[in-house]
C-alpha cells in the first residue's frame, strides 16, 4: 500500500512555481472575455444572484477541462482540426445566440419604453432566471470555449511534473484557478450589487442590454473566425 507521504509527493508543486502560476492565471481571469461580459450582464440586469450562478457554472466546467487535460483528451482535440473546428463552431453559435437574445430583449425594452403607457421615471422590472438557467449559461459558454482548453494545454503543463500523477496535479492547479476566479468575480459582483439600483432605469437597462449584446456578438464572430 502506498504511504501518505508518497501520495503527497505525487502532486507536490514547488511554492515559487505556484506563485508564478497564480499571477499568470489571475491576469488571464481579469482580462475581458465572453465569460466576463456574460457575468457582468447578468449582474447588472438580473442581479448578483444570477451572476453568482454564472460563476458557479464557469467553475464547474473547469473541472471537466481539467479531467480532459489529465486524461490527454484535450491534446487530441487540439491536434484534430475537425474536432477543434466543431467545438469552436458550437461555442461561437452559443455566444451568438446569447448576443441575439440580449439584442432582442433590448429591442422589446425599447418598444416598451416608447409606448404612451410607459412611465420612464419608473425602474425596469427584470425577469429572473432560475439557478439552472444561469448555471447553464456559465457552464456551456466556458465548456465550449476553445481558449480554455488552450490554457490547460499551454499553461498547466509548464507547472506539472510529468513523472507524477497528472490528473491530481491538474485538479490541484484547477482548484487554484477556480479559487482565483471566484475571488475576482466575487469582487465584481459586490461592486455591481452596490450600484445596481442606479442601473434599473429603462434607458440605462436598454443601453446595458444593447452594449453587452453587441460585445457578445462581436466575440462570437471573432471566436468563429480565429
Secondary structure, 3 states (H helix, E strand, C coil): CCCHHHHHHHCCCCHHHHHHHHHHHHHHHHCCCHHHHHHHHHHHHCCHHHHHHHHHHHHHHHHHHHHHHHHCHHHHHHHCHHHHHHHHHHHHHHHHHHHHHHHHHHHHHHHHHCCCCCCCCCECCCCCCCHHHHHHHHHHHHHCCHHHHHHHHHCHHHHCCCCCCHHHHHHHHHHHHHHHHHHHHHHHHHHHHHHHHHHCEHHHHHHHHHHHHHHHHHHHHHHHHC
